Structures are given as C-alpha cells and as structure tokens.
C-alpha cells in the first residue's frame, strides 16, 4: 500500500516536472521567432538590401502581374511598401525558430517566401484591375492584408504540423485549446476581410441611431443630460458620432469560436449562441455610456471608450488566472481573489500609471526615435496597462509568492515596451507603417499573460505550483 502511494506521488511529480520543458519550449520558440523576425526585418530595411533585392523583386512581381492580369485600369504606384517584406520576415522568423532539423527549416522558409510572393503578385494584379474604382480602397487596406496574413499563418501552422514530431494526444491534451485558437484566428481574419462590406450596411447604421437614442434613455434614467439626433450623441463631455464600429468588435468572432469549439453540451452551446445578440448589444450600450464619464483619470473619455473591450478582456484574463490557481474550478474564494487582484492592478495604474507612462516616453525619447502615430491613445495607455494587468494576473494566480520573479516580469515588460515604441516610431518614419489599433490592443493583453506563463516554473495549475515539490513518503 505504501508502494502504491509512493508511486502515485512520484507520478504526480513527474507530470509536474515534465510539464516544465514543454512550457519553456513554447516561450523559447515565441522569443526566438520574435528575435529572428525583428533581425530579418531590420536586414530587409537596409538601403543596400532594398535597392539590390527588394526593388528588382517588386519590379518582377509588377511585370508578372501585368503579364497575367493586364495593364492597370488607372495609374498605380508599386513601391517598397508593396513588397510584403514584413510578412516574409514574420514567416521566415517562425520557420527558422521552430525546433526541427535545419534542412527542414530552410525548406519551410523557402516555401513560405514562394507562397507570399505568389499571393503578393496576385494582390498587385487584382489592385491594378480595380484601380480607380470604389473597390480599390477596401481591397488595398483591408481585404488583401487579411488574406496575406491568414495565408501566411496557415502555411506556417501547416508546415509546423507536418515538420514537427508526431505526438499522441490523450483526452486531457490541448486539442480543445488548439481548435479554439484556430477557429478564433480564422474568425478574426474573416471579420477583417468582411468589415469593409458589413460596416457600410444600412442595417448597422440604423442600429447605430437606435443605440444612440437608447444611450440617451439610460443616461436620463441616471439623471445625466444627453440628447441624440440621428447617429449623434451629445453629453456634457461633447458630441460623438455613433457608427457601426461602435457596435461590432472582433471579440464577437472570438466568442463564437469559443462557443463552437469548446467541449460542452449542445444545450449549453445553443444557449450561448442565443445569448450572443443580447450580450453584445448590452456591451455596446455599456461602451457607449462611457462617453458621458468625466475625464477624471484620462484626458478624454474616448480613450476609455476605445479601450472598452481591451479592459473587458483584462478582467476575463484575471478571472481565468484565479480559476487556474484553484485547478480550473470557480468558487466564492476564486471570485474574491480575482476581484482583489483586479482592484490591486487598477489601483497601481491610478496611483503610478501616469508617472510610469511618462518614464516610458522619456526612455523612448532618449533613444532619439520618433513618436509613433496613436490615433486612439492605445500606445499611450499600453505601458501602464500592461504593468497593471501583469500585477493583477500574478496576484490572482500566485498571490504574494515569488516576489523576485514578479519584479523580473515587470522589468521584462518595461524593456519590451521601450523596444516596441522605438520600433513603431522607426517604422512610422522609414516605412510609413502604422500598426492596426486592434493588433496593438491584442498585444497589450497577450504579452503580460505570456510573461506570467514563462515565469511559472512548473505545474498544470496554480494550486500545484503553490504546493511546491511532491513529498516522497518512506516505505
């Protein structure tokens, strides 16, 4: 009987320690891929590389596009910005970082370059055929960038699946999470591709007017003066136009991906689908109500309005971290821990966020780089937001333990923020590139969670991590 207990405890210890290499391997891959991509992007931006490689390559693609699709209907300029060099750097960086034989990595990188160049040639040909028409702008700004990104990620994912070692997955393996990630990415890509069409829908514009008048009714119930004329909502803080972008969000695609892929009964799945409309209508109304808030912490309430779903995702992440600590269960203590951690992170942002944000701006300015464009204030909010979220996630998942690792995580986040702001500033000047606001907000949420994941040394749950090494009983 003692032997059986010892074996079981030893088995638990093996499972916990065996989990660590896989976790750290994932973090190493992400960091290595990022380093490769940044290095390749820097090389491709060198003047000699641009003139000797990219310019002739763009000329070849332009000639092939004209040969296959005919001359453009109106003059278009195919510049270095049309080379898809950034997408190539991401794809090659990911394939070179993947831990397989170098021959496979080089073959995978070569295949990725070919796929991207073929698609980019088709992109140039397509844009040439619609030049001078109303289709040019949405195809150029939304559709083709989404197609290139989706195709690149699809190719890299398929190559990794084929090139990587085969593993058997049990019922408790990561298959549901994998399915959710694939479905969520595909859903967000489809959202980006279809956005130019459904955002001009008459139905959504009518819904925007209804939402503006609904906001007036709700604000009036709380004694707040507000008026609405068509899609214009006016409060004491100013007048704001309610557009379809105020009603729809990529988070909808993520929600549907979770409902359709996560293992649950079909009854619950049906209820979740039925709740989709009321849930996001309520969220859109709540988001709209923030324009009436006085600017106590921010210069403009629009910063909070634009960041509404970013803050919502942060709250969800803190709740999941608290549940992770309790082994995936949700109890009263879990909710209290999540609430306390969230309030601690918010308090940190309120007390020290402004000072920290100014320190990051000073550090970036000391590097002599330009300030990147920030139309919605997402980059200005990012430094203090990430620190507050990371502290909240740490407290929810690990409590007050691991102070040195917590400090290390804050240092890593600070360094990444300076590097990001400097990189985006250089890209805005040298390549006239402005990152999508949605991508900036997604990075703001993802990086603190990734750093927390990388700093946890072992354990599938927070409870196992806090329990320490397994105890070996003597026979």
C-alpha positions in Angstrom: 0.0 0.0 0.0 2.9 2.3 0.8 4.5 1.5 -2.5 1.3 2.4 -4.4 1.1 5.8 -2.6 4.7 6.5 -3.3 4.3 5.6 -7.0 1.3 7.9 -7.3 3.1 10.8 -5.6 6.1 10.2 -7.8 3.9 10.1 -10.8 2.4 13.4 -9.9 5.9 14.8 -9.5 7.0 13.5 -12.9 3.9 15.0 -14.6 4.6 18.4 -13.0 8.3 18.5 -13.8 7.7 17.1 -17.3 5.3 19.9 -18.0 8.1 22.5 -17.5 10.2 21.7 -20.6 7.1 22.0 -22.8 6.1 25.3 -21.3 9.6 26.8 -21.5 10.0 25.4 -25.0 6.9 27.3 -26.1 8.2 30.5 -24.5 11.6 30.0 -26.1 10.0 29.5 -29.5 8.0 32.7 -29.3 11.0 34.7 -28.2 13.3 33.1 -30.8 10.8 33.7 -33.5 10.4 37.3 -32.5 14.1 37.8 -32.5 14.5 36.2 -35.9 11.7 38.3 -37.4 13.0 41.6 -36.0 16.5 40.8 -37.2 15.2 39.9 -40.7 13.0 42.9 -40.8 16.0 45.1 -40.0 18.1 43.5 -42.7 15.4 44.0 -45.3 15.2 47.7 -44.4 18.9 48.2 -45.1 19.3 50.5 -48.1 21.6 48.1 -49.9 19.1 45.3 -49.5 16.2 47.4 -50.6 18.0 48.6 -53.7 19.7 45.3 -54.7 17.0 42.9 -53.7 13.6 44.3 -53.0 13.3 46.9 -55.8 14.2 44.3 -58.5 11.8 41.8 -56.8 9.0 44.3 -56.8 9.6 45.0 -60.5 9.5 41.3 -61.3 6.1 41.0 -59.5 4.7 44.0 -61.2 5.7 42.7 -64.6 4.2 39.3 -63.9 1.0 40.9 -62.6 0.7 42.9 -65.9 1.5 39.9 -68.0 -1.1 37.8 -66.2 -3.8 40.3 -65.4 -3.3 43.1 -68.0 -2.4 46.7 -67.6 -3.9 48.6 -64.7 -7.1 50.4 -65.3 -5.6 53.6 -63.7 -2.1 54.5 -62.7 -0.9 52.9 -59.5 2.5 53.1 -57.8 4.1 49.9 -56.7 6.6 51.0 -54.0 8.7 49.2 -51.4 5.6 49.2 -49.1 4.1 46.7 -51.5 6.9 44.2 -51.2 5.3 42.1 -48.4 8.7 42.2 -46.7 7.2 42.4 -43.2 5.1 39.3 -43.8 8.1 37.5 -45.2 10.1 38.4 -42.1 7.4 37.0 -39.8 7.0 33.8 -41.8 10.8 33.1 -42.1 11.4 34.0 -38.5 8.8 31.5 -37.3 10.1 28.7 -39.5 13.8 29.3 -38.6 12.9 29.3 -34.9 10.9 26.0 -35.0 13.0 23.2 -33.3 13.5 20.8 -36.2 16.4 19.9 -38.4 17.9 22.9 -40.2 17.3 21.4 -43.6 13.5 21.3 -42.8 13.7 24.9 -41.5 15.3 26.2 -44.7 12.8 24.3 -46.9 10.0 25.6 -44.9 11.3 29.2 -45.1 11.8 28.9 -48.8 8.2 27.6 -49.3 6.8 30.4 -47.2 8.7 33.0 -49.3 7.3 31.5 -52.5 3.7 31.4 -51.2 3.9 35.0 -50.1 5.4 36.3 -53.3 2.8 34.4 -55.4 0.0 35.9 -53.3 1.6 39.4 -53.4 1.8 39.2 -57.2 -1.9 38.3 -57.3 -2.5 41.2 -55.0 -0.8 43.7 -57.3 -2.7 42.3 -60.3 -6.0 42.5 -58.5 -5.4 46.0 -57.3 -4.4 47.0 -60.9 -7.7 45.7 -62.3 -9.8 47.7 -59.7 -7.7 50.8 -59.7 -9.8 54.0 -59.9 -12.9 52.2 -58.6 -14.6 52.1 -55.2 -13.2 48.6 -54.6 -9.6 49.7 -54.6 -9.5 51.2 -51.1 -11.2 48.3 -49.2 -9.2 45.7 -51.2 -5.9 47.5 -50.6 -6.5 48.5 -46.9 -8.5 45.5 -45.5 -9.0 42.5 -47.7 -5.6 41.7 -49.2 -3.7 42.4 -45.9 -6.1 40.0 -44.2 -5.6 37.4 -46.9 -1.8 37.7 -46.8 -1.8 37.4 -43.0 -4.2 34.4 -42.9 -2.4 32.6 -45.7 1.0 33.1 -44.0 -0.2 31.9 -40.6 -2.0 29.0 -42.3 1.1 28.0 -44.2 3.4 28.2 -41.1 0.9 26.3 -39.0 0.6 23.5 -41.6 4.3 23.3 -42.1 4.9 23.0 -38.3 2.3 20.3 -38.1 3.9 18.4 -40.9 7.6 19.0 -39.9 7.2 18.6 -36.2 7.3 15.3 -34.3 4.1 13.2 -34.0 2.7 13.0 -30.5 -0.3 11.2 -29.3 -2.8 13.3 -27.5 -5.0 12.0 -24.7 -8.4 13.2 -23.7 -6.8 15.8 -21.5 -4.5 17.2 -24.2 -4.6 20.6 -25.7 -6.9 19.7 -28.6 -9.8 21.9 -27.4 -7.5 24.9 -26.9 -5.9 24.2 -30.3 -9.3 24.1 -32.0 -10.3 27.3 -30.3 -7.2 29.1 -31.3 -7.5 28.1 -34.9 -11.2 29.0 -35.0 -10.7 32.3 -33.2 -7.9 33.3 -35.6 -9.9 32.3 -38.7 -12.9 34.2 -37.3 -11.0 37.4 -36.6 -9.4 37.1 -40.1 -12.9 36.7 -41.7 -14.1 39.7 -39.6 -11.3 41.8 -41.0 -11.9 40.7 -44.6 -15.7 41.3 -44.4 -15.5 44.5 -42.4 -15.4 46.9 -45.4 -18.8 45.5 -46.5 -20.8 44.9 -43.4 -19.7 48.2 -41.8 -21.4 50.0 -44.6 -24.6 48.1 -44.1 -27.8 50.2 -43.8 -29.0 47.9 -41.0 -25.9 48.7 -38.9 -26.3 52.4 -39.5 -29.9 52.2 -38.4 -28.8 50.2 -35.3 -26.3 52.9 -34.5 -29.1 55.5 -34.4 -31.2 53.2 -32.2 -28.2 52.7 -29.9 -27.6 56.5 -29.6 -31.2 57.0 -28.5 -31.0 54.0 -26.2 -28.0 55.6 -24.5 -29.9 58.8 -24.0 -32.7 56.9 -22.3 -30.3 55.1 -20.0 -28.3 58.2 -19.1 -31.6 60.1 -18.5 -32.6 57.4 -16.0 -29.5 58.2 -14.0 -30.1 61.9 -14.2 -27.4 62.6 -16.8 -28.3 65.1 -19.5 -27.9 63.8 -23.1 -29.5 64.2 -26.5 -29.4 62.2 -29.7 -30.0 63.4 -33.3 -29.8 60.5 -35.8 -26.4 59.0 -35.0 -25.1 62.0 -33.0 -24.9 61.6 -29.2 -24.3 64.7 -27.2 -23.4 64.9 -23.5 -21.8 67.5 -21.3 -18.4 66.0 -22.3 -19.1 66.7 -26.0 -20.9 65.4 -29.1 -19.9 62.0 -30.5 -20.9 60.1 -33.7 -22.1 56.6 -33.1 -21.0 54.5 -36.1 -21.2 50.7 -36.8 -17.6 50.4 -35.5 -19.1 51.3 -32.1 -21.4 48.2 -32.3 -19.3 45.4 -33.7 -15.9 44.1 -32.5 -13.5 41.3 -33.3 -14.3 39.9 -29.8 -17.5 38.7 -31.4 -15.6 36.3 -33.5 -13.6 35.1 -30.5 -16.8 34.5 -28.6 -18.3 32.5 -31.4 -15.1 30.5 -31.7 -15.2 29.5 -28.1 -18.9 28.6 -28.2 -18.5 26.4 -31.3 -15.2 24.6 -30.4 -15.1 24.3 -26.6 -16.3 20.9 -25.4 -19.8 21.2 -23.8 -23.3 20.0 -24.3 -25.3 21.1 -27.3 -27.9 22.6 -25.0 -25.4 25.0 -23.4 -23.9 25.7 -26.8 -27.4 26.7 -28.1 -28.0 28.9 -25.0 -24.6 30.6 -25.6 -25.5 31.3 -29.3 -28.9 32.7 -28.3 -27.1 35.0 -25.8 -24.8 36.4 -28.5 -27.2 39.2 -29.6 -28.3 40.4 -26.2 -24.8 40.1 -24.7 -23.0 42.2 -27.3 -25.9 44.7 -27.6 -25.6 45.2 -23.8 -21.8 45.5 -24.1 -22.1 48.0 -27.0 -24.5 50.1 -24.9 -22.3 50.0 -21.9 -19.3 51.0 -24.0 -21.3 53.9 -25.4 -22.2 55.2 -22.0 -18.6 55.8 -21.1 -18.6 58.9 -23.3 -20.6 60.6 -20.6 -18.0 60.0 -17.9 -15.9 63.0 -16.7 -12.2 62.8 -17.6 -11.0 62.0 -14.0 -8.1 59.7 -14.9 -7.8 60.3 -18.7 -7.6 63.4 -20.8 -10.7 62.2 -22.8 -13.4 59.7 -22.1 -12.9 58.4 -25.7 -9.7 56.7 -24.6 -11.8 54.6 -22.2 -14.5 54.1 -24.8 -12.0 52.9 -27.4 -10.3 50.6 -24.8 -13.6 49.2 -23.5 -13.1 45.6 -24.9 -9.4 45.7 -24.0 -10.3 46.3 -20.4 -13.0 43.7 -20.6 -10.5 41.1 -21.8 -8.2 42.0 -19.0 -11.0 41.3 -16.4 -11.6 38.0 -18.1 -7.9 37.1 -18.0 -7.7 37.9 -14.3 -10.7 35.7 -13.6 -9.2 32.8 -15.6 -5.9 33.2 -13.7 -7.7 33.0 -10.4 -9.5 29.9 -11.6 -6.2 28.4 -12.8 -4.9 28.7 -9.3 -7.8 26.7 -8.0 -7.3 23.9 -10.5 -9.9 25.2 -13.0 -12.7 25.5 -10.5 -14.7 28.6 -9.7 -15.7 29.2 -6.1 -16.5 32.1 -3.8 -12.9 32.4 -2.8 -11.9 32.4 -6.5 -14.2 35.3 -7.2 -12.9 37.3 -4.2 -9.3 36.6 -5.2 -10.0 37.8 -8.8 -11.7 40.9 -7.6 -9.0 41.8 -5.2 -6.3 41.2 -7.8 -8.1 43.3 -10.3 -8.6 46.2 -7.9 -4.9 46.0 -6.9 -3.9 46.2 -10.6 -6.3 49.1 -11.2 -5.1 50.9 -8.1 -1.5 50.6 -9.3 -2.5 52.1 -12.7 -4.3 55.0 -10.9 -1.5 55.8 -8.4 1.6 55.2 -10.6 0.3 54.8 -14.1 0.8 58.4 -15.2 4.4 58.6 -13.8 5.3 55.2 -15.4 3.9 56.2 -18.8 5.9 59.5 -18.8 9.0 57.5 -17.8 8.5 55.2 -20.8 8.0 58.2 -23.1 11.2 59.7 -21.7 13.2 56.5 -22.2 11.9 56.2 -25.8 12.8 59.8 -26.5 16.3 59.3 -25.1 16.8 56.8 -28.0 16.2 59.6 -30.5 13.3 57.9 -32.3 10.1 59.5 -33.5 6.8 59.2 -31.6 4.6 56.6 -33.4 1.1 57.7 -34.5 -1.5 56.9 -31.9 -5.0 58.0 -33.1 -6.9 56.2 -30.3 -4.4 56.5 -27.5 -3.8 52.7 -27.5 0.0 53.1 -27.4 -0.1 55.9 -24.7 -2.2 53.5 -22.5 -0.2 50.4 -23.2 2.8 50.7 -20.7 0.7 51.3 -17.5 -2.0 48.9 -18.7 0.5 46.1 -19.2 2.1 46.6 -15.8 -1.3 46.8 -14.0 -2.6 43.7 -15.8 0.6 41.7 -15.1 0.4 42.5 -11.4 -3.3 41.6 -11.3 -2.6 38.3 -13.1 0.3 37.5 -10.8 -1.8 38.2 -7.6 -4.8 36.2 -9.0 -2.6 33.2 -10.0 0.2 33.2 -7.4 -0.8 35.6 -4.6 2.1 37.3 -2.9 4.6 34.5 -3.6 7.6 34.8 -6.0 8.4 38.5 -5.4 11.7 38.3 -7.4 10.0 36.7 -10.4 7.3 39.3 -10.2 10.0 42.1 -10.3 11.7 40.3 -13.2 8.4 40.2 -15.1 7.9 44.0 -14.6 11.5 44.6 -15.9 10.9 42.4 -18.9 7.6 44.2 -19.7 9.3 47.6 -19.3 12.1 46.7 -21.7 9.6 45.3 -24.3 7.6 48.5 -24.1 10.6 50.7 -24.9 11.6 48.4 -27.7 8.1 48.4 -29.1 7.6 52.1 -29.0 11.1 52.6 -30.6 10.4 50.1 -33.3 7.0 51.5 -34.2 8.5 55.0 -34.2 11.1 54.0 -36.7 8.6 52.1 -38.9 6.3 55.2 -39.0 9.2 57.3 -40.3 11.1 55.0 -42.5 8.3 52.8 -44.0 5.2 55.0 -43.3 3.7 52.0 -41.4 1.1 52.4 -38.8 0.2 49.3 -36.8 -3.6 48.4 -36.7 -5.0 49.6 -33.4 -6.7 46.1 -32.9 -3.2 44.5 -33.1 -1.8 46.9 -30.5 -4.6 46.2 -28.1 -4.3 42.5 -28.6 -0.5 42.7 -27.8 -1.3 44.8 -24.7 -3.3 41.9 -23.3 -1.3 39.0 -24.6 2.2 39.9 -23.5 1.6 40.1 -19.7 -0.1 36.7 -19.9 2.9 35.3 -21.9 5.4 36.7 -19.4 3.4 35.2 -16.5 3.3 31.9 -18.3 7.1 32.0 -19.0 7.9 32.8 -15.3 5.9 29.9 -13.8 8.3 27.1 -13.5 6.1 24.1 -13.2 2.6 22.8 -12.7 -0.5 22.5 -14.7 -2.4 24.5 -12.1 -1.7 27.3 -9.7 -2.6 25.0 -6.8 0.1 22.5 -7.9 2.6 25.4 -8.4 2.0 26.8 -4.9 2.1 23.3 -3.3 5.8 23.0 -4.2 7.7 19.8 -4.9 5.9 16.5 -4.2 6.6 14.8 -0.9 8.2 11.4 -1.0 6.9 9.0 1.7 9.3 6.4 3.2 8.3 2.8 2.8 
